[in-house]
């Protein structure tokens, strides 16, 4: 009996846990789902005979070591900041680890020790990062095998609401970690364009967008995501002219969100106390200059400065952020206040369907000709629980875990899924689940 420990039973866990449960008998698996909320863990195991749900505190060292040491592989769906703690525990107990999050500097520093112990710490194996790496590398390796010189690569991914469930002016609802949505894009985005490094600071990120059309799905707007240049080496594209990785949203989202960025209410670095004495109207007023002017004219001036539209104004009003409604928190960072407001506004309702979209665009030369290749993915959710986001984040991790347990992955240390021994079997099996790219 091989034992799998899943840490976290949140929004992205549904398909991953179901995959383990469905294959438990044939693969001889026993699954433990551990979450701070026992009820949430129980809701995902659903009394399956091969699974158990437990209450788990990641910060309890004895509890952490006890669970990790008694399982064969650990799947971390914890918040990204906690993966390192899980990794240290796996290292101490000689256990393999799979996550869907970016490799942090702390995680990367564990490579040599994990390698020397013959362990696999597979990261970036979800959607983005994850399926984006795997599908791109399959194309890159094929083009390079054919003798092509890749000159440009742009990759965009979005977790959105499906058009038939799009009933708010933002065209957005939470389908994954809500706080990560609020904090998205903070820092400076870096990418390569025409052999030059380019930088987009946070205050310009949501105004410097590119229109992206995915045939058969629709038109979107994309903004640059994190440090694209870090993947030049990873993808073995050292001589490439242009490389950019980005995030997709429906048209109009970025310009309205840009107002929140410029107001400063996506900041998560300081707390405001005595919030229960304030309304949202009071809170927003505190971010505006003291010009002895009413609130709305001052905000309108900011709208004009940012070249926003009447539709953007409608989006802002719709959130309730200008309402004289008391803030239901005693204290919190600006980002936490905004998150608390939007969680009810952007919540998936019963019957809602989400949508995951991805597009890779390549330009290359082959046999003296300049050519282009576009590969697109569109996955629709089944319901508000069995979401497309859960499928595209969870299934790659689950399939990877199976292959690690079965000894099919030889690469050791802190790795991401960019080698064919990892991406080929995962992509092939994903196609059986409807995760299929169209070129």
C-alpha positions as CSV (number, residue, x, y, z in Angstrom):
1,X,0.0,0.0,0.0
2,X,1.4,3.3,-1.1
3,X,0.4,6.4,0.8
4,X,-0.3,9.8,-0.6
5,X,-0.6,12.9,1.6
6,X,-2.5,15.9,0.2
7,X,-1.8,19.1,2.2
8,X,-4.7,21.5,1.6
9,X,-8.3,20.9,0.4
10,X,-9.0,24.3,-1.2
11,X,-10.5,25.4,-4.5
12,X,-7.9,23.6,-6.6
13,X,-8.0,20.2,-4.9
14,X,-11.2,18.7,-6.3
15,X,-10.0,17.0,-9.5
16,X,-6.6,16.1,-7.9
17,X,-8.3,14.3,-5.0
18,X,-10.9,12.7,-7.2
19,X,-8.1,11.4,-9.5
20,X,-6.4,9.7,-6.5
21,X,-9.7,8.2,-5.3
22,X,-10.6,6.9,-8.7
23,X,-7.3,5.2,-9.2
24,X,-6.7,4.1,-5.6
25,X,-7.7,0.5,-6.1
26,X,-5.7,-0.2,-9.3
27,X,-2.7,1.7,-8.0
28,X,-2.8,0.4,-4.5
29,X,-3.0,3.9,-3.0
30,X,-4.2,5.2,0.4
31,X,-4.9,8.9,0.4
32,X,-4.9,11.3,3.4
33,X,-6.3,14.8,2.9
34,X,-5.1,17.2,5.5
35,X,-6.5,20.7,6.0
36,X,-6.9,23.2,8.7
37,X,-10.7,22.7,8.2
38,X,-11.6,19.1,8.9
39,X,-15.0,19.6,7.4
40,X,-13.5,20.9,4.2
41,X,-11.2,17.8,4.0
42,X,-14.1,15.5,4.7
43,X,-16.1,17.1,1.9
44,X,-13.3,16.2,-0.6
45,X,-12.8,12.6,0.6
46,X,-16.5,11.9,0.6
47,X,-16.2,8.8,2.9
48,X,-14.2,6.9,0.2
49,X,-12.8,3.7,1.7
50,X,-9.2,4.5,0.4
51,X,-9.1,7.9,2.0
52,X,-9.2,9.7,5.3
53,X,-9.6,13.3,6.2
54,X,-7.7,14.9,9.0
55,X,-7.3,18.3,10.7
56,X,-3.8,19.5,10.2
57,X,-1.7,22.5,11.4
58,X,1.3,23.0,9.1
59,X,3.0,25.1,11.8
60,X,2.9,22.2,14.3
61,X,6.3,20.6,13.8
62,X,5.5,17.3,15.6
63,X,2.2,16.9,13.6
64,X,3.9,17.9,10.4
65,X,6.7,15.3,10.8
66,X,4.3,12.6,11.9
67,X,2.1,12.9,8.8
68,X,5.0,13.4,6.3
69,X,7.0,10.5,7.7
70,X,4.1,8.1,7.4
71,X,3.4,8.7,3.7
72,X,5.3,8.0,0.4
73,X,4.7,11.3,-1.4
74,X,3.5,14.7,-0.4
75,X,1.3,16.9,-2.5
76,X,1.3,20.5,-1.3
77,X,-1.7,22.7,-2.1
78,X,-0.8,25.0,0.7
79,X,-0.3,28.8,0.1
80,X,3.0,29.3,-1.7
81,X,4.8,30.7,1.3
82,X,4.3,27.4,3.1
83,X,5.7,25.1,0.5
84,X,9.2,25.7,1.9
85,X,8.2,24.4,5.3
86,X,6.7,21.3,3.7
87,X,9.8,20.8,1.6
88,X,12.1,21.0,4.7
89,X,10.0,18.4,6.3
90,X,10.1,16.2,3.2
91,X,13.8,16.6,3.1
92,X,14.2,15.6,6.8
93,X,12.0,12.5,6.2
94,X,13.3,11.6,2.7
95,X,9.9,12.1,0.9
96,X,9.2,13.3,-2.6
97,X,7.1,16.5,-3.0
98,X,4.9,18.0,-5.7
99,X,3.6,21.6,-5.8
100,X,2.0,23.8,-8.4
101,X,3.8,27.0,-7.3
102,X,6.8,28.9,-8.7
103,X,10.2,27.8,-7.4
104,X,11.1,30.3,-4.7
105,X,14.7,31.1,-3.9
106,X,14.4,29.2,-0.7
107,X,13.0,26.1,-2.5
108,X,15.8,26.3,-5.1
109,X,18.4,26.4,-2.4
110,X,17.3,22.8,-1.4
111,X,18.2,21.4,-4.8
112,X,21.6,19.9,-4.0
113,X,20.5,18.3,-0.8
114,X,17.4,16.8,-2.4
115,X,19.4,15.6,-5.4
116,X,22.0,14.0,-3.2
117,X,19.2,12.2,-1.3
118,X,17.7,11.0,-4.6
119,X,14.5,13.0,-3.9
120,X,12.1,14.7,-6.4
121,X,10.8,18.1,-5.5
122,X,8.6,18.8,-8.5
123,X,7.3,22.4,-8.6
124,X,5.4,24.5,-11.2
125,X,3.3,21.5,-12.2
126,X,-0.2,23.0,-12.2
127,X,-1.7,25.3,-14.9
128,X,0.4,28.4,-15.0
129,X,3.0,27.5,-14.1
130,X,2.7,23.9,-15.2
131,X,0.7,23.1,-18.3
132,X,2.1,26.2,-19.9
133,X,5.7,24.9,-19.5
134,X,4.9,21.4,-20.6
135,X,2.9,22.3,-23.7
136,X,5.4,25.0,-24.7
137,X,8.4,22.6,-24.3
138,X,6.8,20.0,-26.4
139,X,6.5,22.5,-29.3
140,X,10.0,24.0,-28.6
141,X,11.7,20.6,-28.6
142,X,9.9,19.6,-31.8
143,X,10.8,22.9,-33.6
144,X,14.4,22.6,-32.5
145,X,14.5,19.0,-33.6
146,X,13.2,20.1,-37.0
147,X,16.1,22.7,-37.2
148,X,14.0,25.8,-36.6
149,X,15.4,28.9,-35.0
150,X,12.7,30.4,-32.7
151,X,12.8,34.2,-32.7
152,X,9.7,35.0,-30.6
153,X,7.6,33.2,-28.0
154,X,4.6,34.7,-26.2
155,X,2.5,32.7,-23.8
156,X,-0.7,33.9,-22.1
157,X,-3.0,32.1,-19.6
158,X,-6.2,33.2,-17.9
159,X,-8.5,31.7,-15.3
160,X,-11.9,33.3,-16.1
161,X,-15.6,32.9,-15.8
162,X,-17.3,31.2,-18.8
163,X,-19.4,33.6,-21.0
164,X,-22.8,32.0,-20.0
165,X,-21.9,32.7,-16.3
166,X,-20.5,36.1,-16.9
167,X,-23.1,38.3,-15.0
168,X,-21.0,41.1,-13.7
169,X,-19.3,44.1,-15.4
170,X,-15.8,42.8,-14.6
171,X,-16.1,39.5,-16.4
172,X,-14.4,37.9,-13.4
173,X,-15.1,35.6,-10.4
174,X,-12.7,33.8,-8.1
175,X,-11.9,30.4,-9.3
176,X,-8.6,30.0,-7.4
177,X,-6.8,31.5,-4.5
178,X,-8.6,34.9,-4.1
179,X,-5.8,36.7,-2.3
180,X,-3.4,35.9,-5.1
181,X,-5.8,37.6,-7.5
182,X,-5.7,40.8,-5.4
183,X,-1.9,40.7,-5.2
184,X,-1.3,39.7,-8.9
185,X,1.4,41.7,-10.7
186,X,3.0,43.3,-7.7
187,X,6.7,44.0,-8.3
188,X,8.1,44.7,-11.7
189,X,7.4,42.5,-14.7
190,X,10.4,41.7,-16.8
191,X,10.5,40.3,-20.4
192,X,12.6,40.4,-23.6
193,X,11.6,42.3,-26.7
194,X,13.8,42.6,-29.8
195,X,16.9,41.4,-27.8
196,X,16.4,44.1,-25.1
197,X,15.3,43.6,-21.6
198,X,12.1,45.4,-20.8
199,X,10.6,46.3,-17.5
200,X,7.0,47.2,-16.5
201,X,6.6,48.6,-12.9
202,X,3.5,47.7,-11.0
203,X,1.8,51.1,-11.5
204,X,2.0,50.7,-15.3
205,X,1.3,47.0,-15.5
206,X,-2.5,47.1,-16.0
207,X,-2.3,49.9,-18.6
208,X,0.4,48.2,-20.8
209,X,-1.6,45.4,-22.2
210,X,-1.8,43.4,-25.4
211,X,-5.0,42.3,-27.2
212,X,-5.1,38.5,-27.6
213,X,-7.7,36.7,-29.8
214,X,-8.2,33.0,-29.2
215,X,-10.1,31.5,-32.2
216,X,-13.4,30.1,-31.2
217,X,-13.2,31.5,-27.7
218,X,-13.0,35.3,-27.9
219,X,-10.9,38.4,-27.4
220,X,-8.9,39.1,-24.3
221,X,-6.4,41.5,-22.9
222,X,-3.0,40.2,-21.6
223,X,-0.6,41.8,-19.1
224,X,3.0,40.7,-18.5
225,X,3.5,38.2,-15.7
226,X,6.5,38.2,-13.3
227,X,10.0,37.6,-14.7
228,X,9.7,36.1,-18.2
229,X,13.4,36.3,-18.7
230,X,14.1,33.7,-16.0
231,X,12.7,31.1,-18.5
232,X,15.1,31.9,-21.4
233,X,17.6,29.5,-19.9
234,X,14.9,27.0,-18.7
235,X,13.4,26.8,-22.2
236,X,16.9,26.8,-23.9
237,X,16.0,29.8,-25.9
238,X,19.2,31.8,-25.3
239,X,19.2,33.6,-28.7
240,X,15.5,34.4,-28.8
241,X,14.6,38.0,-29.8
242,X,11.3,38.2,-27.8
243,X,10.0,36.2,-24.9
244,X,7.0,37.2,-22.8
245,X,4.7,35.3,-20.4
246,X,1.4,36.9,-19.4
247,X,-2.0,36.7,-17.8
248,X,-5.4,37.0,-19.7
249,X,-8.5,38.9,-18.6
250,X,-11.7,39.8,-20.4
251,X,-11.5,43.2,-22.1
252,X,-12.1,46.1,-19.7
253,X,-10.8,44.4,-16.5
254,X,-7.3,45.8,-16.6
255,X,-8.2,49.5,-16.9
256,X,-10.6,49.3,-14.0
257,X,-8.2,47.3,-11.8
258,X,-5.6,50.0,-12.6
259,X,-7.6,52.5,-10.5
260,X,-7.3,50.2,-7.5
261,X,-3.6,50.0,-8.0
262,X,-3.1,53.8,-8.3
263,X,-5.3,54.4,-5.3
264,X,-3.0,52.0,-3.3
265,X,-5.7,49.7,-2.1
266,X,-4.0,46.5,-3.3
267,X,-1.1,47.1,-0.9
268,X,-0.6,44.2,1.6
269,X,2.4,45.6,3.5
270,X,0.6,47.5,6.4
271,X,-2.5,47.2,8.5
272,X,-5.2,49.7,9.3
273,X,-6.8,49.4,12.7
274,X,-10.3,50.4,13.9
275,X,-11.8,49.5,10.6
276,X,-15.2,48.7,12.1
277,X,-15.7,52.5,12.6
278,X,-15.3,53.1,8.9
279,X,-17.4,52.7,5.9
280,X,-16.0,51.8,2.5
281,X,-16.7,55.3,1.5
282,X,-14.6,56.6,4.4
283,X,-11.8,54.3,3.6
284,X,-11.5,55.3,-0.1
285,X,-11.7,59.0,0.9
286,X,-8.6,58.5,3.1
287,X,-6.6,57.7,0.0
288,X,-7.5,60.8,-1.9
289,X,-5.7,64.2,-1.6
290,X,-7.1,66.8,0.7
291,X,-8.4,69.3,-1.8
292,X,-11.6,70.4,-0.1
293,X,-13.5,68.7,-2.8
294,X,-16.3,66.1,-2.6
295,X,-15.2,62.5,-3.1
296,X,-16.7,61.8,-6.5
297,X,-15.2,64.8,-8.3
298,X,-11.8,63.9,-6.9
299,X,-12.2,60.3,-8.1
300,X,-13.4,61.5,-11.5
301,X,-10.2,63.5,-11.8
302,X,-8.2,60.4,-11.2
303,X,-10.4,58.6,-13.8
304,X,-9.5,61.3,-16.4
305,X,-5.8,61.1,-15.4
306,X,-5.8,57.4,-16.0
307,X,-7.9,57.7,-19.3
308,X,-10.6,55.4,-17.9
309,X,-14.0,55.0,-19.5
310,X,-17.6,55.2,-18.3
311,X,-17.6,51.4,-18.3
312,X,-14.7,51.5,-15.9
313,X,-16.7,53.8,-13.6
314,X,-19.6,51.3,-13.7
315,X,-17.2,48.5,-12.7
316,X,-15.9,50.5,-9.7
317,X,-19.4,51.5,-8.5
318,X,-20.6,47.9,-8.9
319,X,-18.0,46.7,-6.3
320,X,-19.7,48.7,-3.6
321,X,-16.4,50.3,-2.7
322,X,-17.9,53.8,-2.6
323,X,-20.9,52.7,-0.5
324,X,-21.5,54.0,3.0
325,X,-21.5,50.4,4.3
326,X,-19.5,49.6,7.4
327,X,-16.4,47.5,6.8
328,X,-16.9,44.1,8.6
329,X,-13.3,43.9,9.8
330,X,-11.6,45.1,12.9
331,X,-8.2,45.5,11.2
332,X,-6.5,44.5,7.9
333,X,-4.2,45.5,5.1
334,X,-5.7,47.5,2.2
335,X,-5.5,44.3,0.1
336,X,-7.4,42.3,2.8
337,X,-10.1,45.0,2.9
338,X,-10.5,44.8,-0.9
339,X,-10.5,41.0,-0.8
340,X,-13.2,40.9,1.9
341,X,-15.4,43.2,-0.3
342,X,-14.8,41.3,-3.5
343,X,-15.2,37.8,-2.1
344,X,-18.9,38.1,-2.0
345,X,-19.1,40.0,-5.3
346,X,-16.8,37.7,-7.3
347,X,-18.1,34.4,-5.7
348,X,-19.0,31.5,-8.0
349,X,-22.8,30.9,-7.7
350,X,-24.5,27.5,-8.0
351,X,-24.5,26.6,-11.7
352,X,-21.6,28.9,-12.6
353,X,-19.0,27.6,-15.0
354,X,-15.4,28.8,-15.2
355,X,-13.1,28.9,-18.2
356,X,-9.4,28.4,-18.5
357,X,-7.7,29.8,-21.6
358,X,-4.1,29.6,-22.8
359,X,-2.3,30.6,-26.0
360,X,1.3,30.0,-27.2
361,X,2.5,32.1,-30.1
362,X,5.8,31.2,-31.8
363,X,7.6,32.9,-34.6
364,X,10.6,31.1,-36.1
365,X,12.7,30.6,-39.2
366,X,13.0,27.2,-41.0
367,X,14.6,26.5,-44.3
368,X,15.0,30.3,-45.0
369,X,11.3,31.0,-44.3
370,X,9.7,33.0,-41.6
371,X,6.8,31.1,-40.0
372,X,4.3,31.3,-37.2
373,X,2.7,28.7,-35.0
374,X,-0.1,29.2,-32.5
375,X,-1.4,26.7,-30.0
376,X,-4.5,27.4,-27.9
377,X,-6.3,25.7,-25.0
378,X,-9.8,26.3,-23.8
379,X,-11.2,24.3,-20.9
380,X,-14.7,24.8,-19.4
381,X,-15.6,23.8,-15.9
382,X,-18.4,21.3,-15.1
383,X,-19.9,23.2,-12.2
384,X,-18.9,25.6,-9.4
385,X,-16.9,22.8,-7.6
386,X,-15.5,20.7,-10.5
387,X,-14.0,23.8,-12.1
388,X,-11.7,24.1,-15.1
389,X,-9.2,25.7,-12.8
390,X,-9.3,22.7,-10.4
391,X,-8.9,20.3,-13.4
392,X,-5.9,22.1,-15.0
393,X,-4.1,22.8,-11.7
394,X,-4.9,19.5,-10.0
395,X,-4.7,16.8,-12.7
396,X,-1.1,17.5,-13.8
397,X,0.0,17.2,-10.2
398,X,-1.9,14.0,-9.6
399,X,-0.6,12.4,-12.9
400,X,3.0,13.5,-12.0
401,X,2.6,11.9,-8.5
402,X,1.6,8.7,-10.1
403,X,4.6,8.6,-12.3
404,X,6.9,9.5,-9.4
405,X,5.4,6.7,-7.3
406,X,5.8,4.3,-10.2
407,X,9.5,5.2,-10.7
408,X,9.0,6.7,-14.1
409,X,10.8,10.0,-13.5
410,X,14.6,9.8,-13.2
411,X,15.5,13.5,-12.7
412,X,16.2,14.3,-9.1
413,X,16.4,17.5,-7.0
414,X,14.2,20.7,-7.2
415,X,12.8,20.5,-10.8
416,X,10.0,21.8,-13.0
417,X,8.3,19.8,-15.8
418,X,10.3,20.8,-18.8
419,X,11.8,17.4,-19.7
420,X,10.1,15.0,-22.1
421,X,10.1,12.2,-19.5
422,X,7.7,14.4,-17.4
423,X,5.7,16.4,-19.9
424,X,4.9,13.7,-22.5
425,X,3.0,11.3,-20.2
426,X,1.3,14.1,-18.4
427,X,0.1,15.9,-21.6
428,X,-0.9,12.6,-23.1
429,X,-3.1,11.7,-20.2
430,X,-4.5,15.2,-19.9
431,X,-5.9,14.8,-23.4
432,X,-8.0,11.9,-22.1
433,X,-9.5,14.3,-19.7
434,X,-10.4,16.9,-22.3
435,X,-7.3,19.2,-21.8
436,X,-6.4,19.4,-25.5
437,X,-4.5,22.1,-27.4
438,X,-5.6,23.2,-30.9
439,X,-3.1,24.5,-33.4
